[in-house]
Amino acid sequence: MTGPRAVVRRARERARPVLDEAVAVLRPAGRRAPEIVVAVGVVVSVLLALVLVGAARNDAHIDDATGRAVAEVLEGGSRPHVYVRFTTDEGAVLTPEKGVFYPLGLEAGQLVRVEYDRTDPELVRVAGRTWTQGLVPVALGLLVLWTVLAPTAYVLARARRRRRAAARAAGPAETSPDVPAMAGSAPR
């Protein structure tokens, strides 16, 4: 038999031990799925908050030693990294490696007023824009994140409770794969 069925059968036979081992490794994590989902949500929420904290910190540095200039928006940037070229008060022509903060609506060739930190001219923002520009996108991101993750965690926790209740109702003879049998344990 060298047809497609034989190939599929051989592939299944080869994959079976690997899949069984993967399931055995992942089963403990599956038991904690609701907690893992909530933990991922918390981590992503903290990261989003840190984005705002970092932007506020950069704005504070710029506000402490503000320099102002007119910058030309350069070709080749992408949405998060729009590059500009400007001349500082000291006469140095700079193109910050990180680009300009809050670049929404900028197009190549456009002239735009910028504010920069005189002590660190790599920190440049479009004049009049601040970290508060990120509040709405971060809030919407958090709303979408928790709109997806909260019901997911709830459904996973509910399914786990049902499996455990079914295992208790089945008695000691039949154990659930989610509830490992413990030596010396008996129903109460």
ZISUL-V410317 format. One record per residue. PHI is phi in degrees with one decimal (NA if undefined). NEAR is the number of other C-alpha atoms within 10 Angstrom. Layout:
{{PHI	NEAR} {PHI	NEAR}}
//
This chain:
{{NA	6} {-121.4	6} {-78.0	7} {-61.1	9} {-64.8	10} {-65.9	11} {-63.7	12} {-64.6	11} {-62.2	11} {-63.6	12} {-63.6	11} {-63.4	12} {-63.8	11} {-72.6	11} {-79.8	11} {-53.2	12} {-63.1	11} {-66.1	11} {-65.1	12} {-62.1	11} {-67.2	11} {-63.0	11} {-64.0	13} {-63.0	11} {-73.2	11} {-84.5	11} {-56.3	14} {-61.1	12} {-68.2	13} {-63.6	15} {-67.3	16} {-106.5	14} {-55.0	17} {-60.8	22} {-67.3	16} {-65.8	14} {-61.9	16} {-65.7	17} {-62.7	13} {-62.0	13} {-61.0	18} {-65.0	15} {-61.6	11} {-64.8	15} {-62.3	19} {-63.6	12} {-62.7	12} {-63.6	18} {-64.5	16} {-66.7	12} {-60.5	15} {-66.9	17} {-63.2	13} {-63.4	12} {-65.4	19} {-64.8	16} {-63.7	13} {-63.4	20} {-63.5	22} {-63.3	15} {-63.9	17} {-65.2	21} {-66.8	14} {-68.9	12} {-141.1	14} {-78.4	17} {-117.3	17} {-121.9	19} {-157.8	18} {-104.1	17} {-118.5	24} {-101.6	21} {-77.3	23} {-95.3	18} {-71.1	12} {93.0	9} {-85.9	14} {-123.3	10} {-50.2	11} {-74.5	13} {-127.3	15} {-99.7	23} {-95.3	24} {-131.2	28} {-126.2	18} {-147.0	22} {-108.7	15} {-75.6	19} {-61.8	11} {-85.3	7} {96.2	8} {-80.1	10} {-92.9	12} {-123.8	14} {-130.8	20} {-59.1	16} {-63.4	12} {-83.2	14} {85.8	22} {-103.5	25} {-76.6	23} {59.5	22} {-84.3	19} {-52.0	13} {86.5	6} {-87.2	18} {-129.2	15} {-56.2	14} {90.6	12} {-73.2	11} {-99.0	16} {-141.7	16} {-77.8	14} {-128.0	22} {-120.4	26} {-137.4	25} {-85.7	22} {-63.6	20} {-81.0	13} {-143.2	11} {-63.2	18} {-71.6	16} {-88.0	20} {-131.9	28} {-133.2	23} {-67.7	21} {-57.7	16} {86.3	9} {-106.8	15} {-136.5	16} {-61.7	19} {-65.4	11} {-62.8	13} {-89.0	15} {-61.6	13} {-64.6	10} {-61.4	12} {-67.9	16} {-62.7	14} {-65.2	11} {-61.1	15} {-65.5	19} {-62.2	13} {-64.6	11} {-56.0	16} {-77.2	17} {-66.7	11} {-87.2	12} {-75.2	18} {-62.3	15} {-64.3	12} {-62.6	16} {-63.1	18} {-62.6	15} {-63.5	13} {-64.5	19} {-66.5	17} {-63.9	13} {-63.6	13} {-64.9	19} {-61.2	12} {-64.9	12} {-62.7	16} {-66.7	17} {-64.1	12} {-65.3	14} {-67.5	18} {-67.0	16} {-69.2	12} {-71.5	12} {91.4	11} {-73.2	13} {-70.7	6} {-119.3	12} {-111.4	16} {-85.8	15} {-67.3	13} {-82.6	15} {-116.5	13} {-68.5	8} {-72.9	13} {-111.3	7} {-63.0	6} {80.1	5} {-87.1	8} {-141.3	9} {-65.8	7} {-96.3	4}}
//
